[in-house]
Amino acid sequence: MKVDVNTCLACEAFSCDPPVKPGCTKYGAGSPERTECENVLSCIRTSNCINFGNVNCYCGSLDVISCKAAPLATVGGINAGLDECAGRIAAAFPGVTDSKTIVNSIGDLTYPAGTALALGLCDNDNCGDLAMNECVPYCTP
């Protein structure tokens, strides 16, 4: 089933509260923050990891304690146990150098990853009616 992008955007506009609503567009077009945010959003929409919560999109099969102790994920790296989106999420937490800080800050909207994950949660919680083809799973940006 393919999601209708316009239906999803309309649902986000109606259902997602500020400061979540602008999503990645809160960052300037072409900025590193916007690119990082969109990379995370694309990954979580493709994998649908957000269906199990924002921490799951980083930690994957690891429990929270093990995840916090895990080495920082890298894009394209071997991130044992972590979710496939973990490297993109870590890259969208500029200046953060450990998994513990990422997990503890996963919902922080001052980071591009936190912004993308918050919008993903809004999609999942409010715009996820498969019968209406809204946002989840949102396999194409």
GUSE-773135 format. One record per residue: residue number from 1; x, y, z of N, C-alpha, C in turn. Coordinates in steps of 0.1 Angstrom, whole numbers, plus 2048, in hexadecimal, padded with zeros to 3 digits. Example, Ala and Ser with C-alpha at 12.3 -4.5 7.8 and 13.67 -1.06 7.14 Angstrom:
  bamar  n_u  n_v  n_w  ca_u  ca_v  ca_w  c_u  c_v  c_w
      1  884  7C7  84E   87B   7D3   84E  884  7DF  84E
      2  880  7EA  847   889   7F5   847  881  800  84F
This chain:
  bamar  n_u  n_v  n_w  ca_u  ca_v  ca_w  c_u  c_v  c_w
      1  808  7F4  800   800   800   800  809  80C  800
      2  806  815  7F7   80E   822   7F6  807  82D  7FD
      3  80E  834  805   809   840   80C  807  84C  803
      4  7FD  853  805   7FA   85F   7FD  801  86A  805
      5  80C  870  7FF   814   87A   806  80B  886  80A
      6  802  88B  801   7FA   897   804  7F1  894  810
      7  7EB  888  811   7E3   884   81C  7EB  884  829
      8  7F7  87F  828   800   87E   834  803  88D  838
      9  807  895  82F   80A   8A3   833  7FE  8AA  839
     10  7F2  8A8  833   7E6   8AE   839  7E4  8A9  847
     11  7E6  89C  849   7E4   897   857  7EE  89D  860
     12  7FB  89E  85C   805   8A4   865  801  8B2  868
     13  7FD  8BA  85E   7F9   8C8   861  7EE  8C9  86B
     14  7E4  8BF  86B   7D9   8BF   874  7DC  8B9  881
     15  7E4  8AF  881   7E6   8A7   88E  7F3  8A9  896
     16  7FD  8AE  88F   80A   8B0   896  80B  8BE  89C
     17  80D  8BF  8A9   80E   8CC   8AF  81B  8D2  8AD
     18  81C  8E0  8AD   829   8E6   8AE  82F  8E3  8BB
     19  83C  8E1  8BC   846   8E4   8B1  849  8D8  8A8
     20  841  8CD  8A9   843   8C1   8A1  83F  8C3  892
     21  834  8CB  890   82E   8CC   883  837  8D0  878
     22  840  8D9  87A   849   8DD   86E  852  8D2  86A
     23  855  8C8  873   85E   8BE   86F  86C  8C3  86A
     24  871  8BD  860   87E   8C1   85B  87E  8CE  854
     25  872  8D3  850   872   8E0   84A  875  8EC  853
     26  877  8E9  860   87B   8F4   869  889  8F8  867
     27  891  8EF  860   89E   8F2   85D  89F  8F7  84F
     28  8A8  900  84C   8A9   907   83F  8AC  8FC  834
     29  8A6  8FF  828   8A8   8F6   81D  8B7  8F5  81A
     30  8BC  8E9  818   8CA   8E7   815  8D4  8E7  820
     31  8CF  8EA  82C   8D7   8EA   838  8DB  8DC  83D
     32  8E6  8DA  843   8EA   8CD   848  8DF  8C7  852
     33  8D9  8D0  85A   8CF   8CB   863  8C3  8C5  85C
     34  8BF  8CC  851   8B3   8C8   849  8B7  8BA  843
     35  8C2  8B9  83D   8C7   8AD   837  8C7  8A1  841
     36  8CD  8A4  84D   8CD   899   857  8BF  895  85B
     37  8B7  89F  85D   8A9   89C   862  8A2  894  857
     38  8A3  898  84B   89C   891   840  8A2  883  83E
     39  8AF  881  841   8B4   874   840  8AE  86A  84A
     40  8AD  870  857   8A6   868   861  898  865  85E
     41  891  86F  85A   882   86E   857  880  863  84C
     42  888  864  841   888   85A   836  88A  84C  83B
     43  894  84A  844   897   83D   849  88C  837  852
     44  887  840  85B   87C   83B   864  86F  838  85D
     45  86D  83F  852   861   83D   84A  862  831  841
     46  86E  82E  83D   870   822   834  870  815  83D
     47  877  816  848   878   80A   851  86C  808  85A
     48  864  813  85C   859   813   866  85D  80F  874
     49  86A  812  877   86E   80F   885  866  817  88F
     50  861  822  88B   85A   82B   894  84D  825  89A
     51  849  81A  893   83D   813   898  840  80E  8A6
     52  84C  80C  8AA   850   806   8B7  856  811  8C0
     53  855  81E  8BC   85A   829   8C4  867  82F  8BF
     54  869  83B  8C3   875   842   8BE  882  83C  8C3
     55  883  837  8CF   88F   830   8D4  892  824  8CC
     56  888  81D  8C8   88A   811   8BF  891  814  8B2
     57  88F  820  8AD   895   824   8A0  8A4  825  8A2
     58  8A9  827  8AE   8B7   827   8B0  8BC  81A  8B6
     59  8B5  815  8C0   8BA   809   8C7  8B7  7FC  8C0
     60  8AD  7FB  8B8   8AA   7EF   8B1  8A7  7E4  8BB
     61  8AF  7D9  8BA   8AC   7CD   8C2  8B2  7CE  8D0
     62  8BA  7D8  8D3   8C0   7D9   8E0  8B7  7DF  8EA
     63  8B8  7DB  8F6   8B0   7E1   901  8B7  7EF  904
     64  8B0  7F8  90B   8B5   805   90D  8C2  806  914
     65  8C4  7FE  91E   8D1   7FE   925  8DC  7FA  91C
     66  8DB  7EF  914   8E5   7EB   90B  8E7  7F5  900
     67  8DC  7FB  8FB   8DD   805   8F1  8E5  811  8F5
     68  8E3  816  902   8EA   821   907  8F9  81E  908
     69  8FD  812  90A   90B   80E   90C  911  80A  8FE
     70  909  809  8F4   90F   805   8E6  917  810  8E1
     71  921  80D  8D8   928   817   8D1  91F  820  8C9
     72  923  82C  8C7   91B   835   8BE  919  82F  8B0
     73  90D  82F  8AB   90B   82A   89E  911  833  894
     74  914  82E  888   919   835   87D  912  832  870
     75  911  83B  867   90A   839   85B  912  82F  853
     76  90C  824  84F   913   81A   847  91C  811  84F
     77  91C  813  85C   925   80B   865  91E  7FE  869
     78  925  7F5  870   91F   7E9   876  91B  7ED  884
     79  90E  7EF  885   908   7F3   892  901  7E8  898
     80  908  7DE  89E   902   7D2   8A3  8F6  7D4  8AC
     81  8EB  7CF  8A9   8DF   7CF   8B1  8D7  7DC  8AF
     82  8DD  7E7  8AB   8D6   7F4   8A9  8CE  7F3  89D
     83  8C4  7FC  89C   8BB   7FD   890  8C2  802  884
     84  8BC  7FE  878   8C3   803   86C  8C3  812  86A
     85  8BB  819  872   8BB   828   871  8C5  82E  87B
     86  8CB  826  884   8D3   82B   88F  8DE  834  88A
     87  8E5  831  87F   8F0   839   87A  8EB  847  875
     88  8E0  847  86F   8DA   854   86A  8D6  85C  876
     89  8D0  855  880   8CC   85D   88C  8D8  863  893
     90  8E2  85B  895   8EF   860   89C  8F4  86C  894
     91  8F4  86B  887   8F9   876   87F  8F1  883  881
     92  8E4  881  884   8DB   88D   886  8DB  891  894
     93  8E4  88D  89C   8E7   892   8AA  8F5  899  8AA
     94  8F6  8A4  8A3   904   8AA   8A1  90A  8AC  8AF
     95  917  8A9  8B0   91E   8AB   8BC  91D  8A0  8C7
     96  913  897  8C5   911   88C   8CE  91B  881  8CB
     97  921  87C  8D5   92C   872   8D3  929  864  8DA
     98  91D  862  8DF   91A   855   8E6  90B  852  8E4
     99  909  845  8E5   8FB   840   8E3  8F2  844  8EF
    100  8F8  845  8FB   8F0   849   907  8EA  856  905
    101  8F1  860  900   8EC   86D   8FE  8E1  86D  8F3
    102  8E3  865  8E9   8D9   864   8DF  8CC  85F  8E4
    103  8CC  854  8EC   8C0   84E   8F2  8BA  858  8FB
    104  8C2  85E  904   8BC   868   90D  8B6  874  907
    105  8BB  877  8FA   8B6   884   8F3  8AD  881  8E7
    106  8A9  874  8E6   8A2   870   8DA  896  879  8D6
    107  88F  87F  8DF   884   887   8DC  887  896  8DC
    108  894  89A  8DD   898   8A8   8DE  897  8AE  8D0
    109  88D  8B8  8CF   88B   8BE   8C2  895  8C8  8BE
    110  89F  8CA  8C6   8AA   8D3   8C2  8B4  8CC  8B9
    111  8B3  8BF  8B8   8BB   8B7   8AF  8B3  8B3  8A3
    112  8BA  8B2  897   8B2   8AE   88B  8AC  8A0  88D
    113  8B3  897  893   8AE   889   895  8A1  88A  89E
    114  8A1  892  8A9   896   893   8B2  88A  899  8AA
    115  88C  8A2  8A1   882   8A8   899  87C  89D  890
    116  884  896  889   87F   88C   880  877  881  888
    117  87C  87C  893   876   872   89B  869  877  8A1
    118  868  883  8A5   85C   888   8AA  851  889  89F
    119  854  88D  893   84B   88D   888  847  87F  885
    120  850  876  885   84D   867   883  843  862  88D
    121  845  866  89A   83C   861   8A4  82E  867  8A2
    122  82D  874  89E   820   87A   89B  819  872  890
    123  821  86F  885   81B   868   87A  816  85A  87F
    124  81E  853  887   81A   846   88B  80E  847  894
    125  80E  850  89D   803   851   8A7  7F6  857  8A2
    126  7F7  861  899   7EB   868   894  7E8  867  886
    127  7F1  862  87E   7EF   862   86F  7F2  854  869
    128  7F0  84A  871   7F4   83D   86D  7E9  834  869
    129  7DE  839  865   7D2   831   861  7D5  82B  854
    130  7D8  81E  854   7DB   817   847  7CF  817  83E
    131  7C3  816  843   7B8   816   83B  7B6  823  833
    132  7BC  82E  838   7BB   83B   832  7C7  83F  82A
    133  7D1  836  82A   7DE   839   823  7E4  846  828
    134  7E5  848  835   7EB   854   839  7FA  853  839
    135  800  853  845   80F   854   846  817  847  849
    136  810  83D  84E   818   831   853  813  825  84D
    137  81B  81C  847   829   81F   844  82B  829  839
    138  834  831  83A   836   83C   831  843  838  829
    139  842  830  81F   84E   82A   819  855  833  80F
    140  84F  83E  80B   855   847   802  854  856  807
    141  85F  85D  808   85D   86B   80D  857  874  803
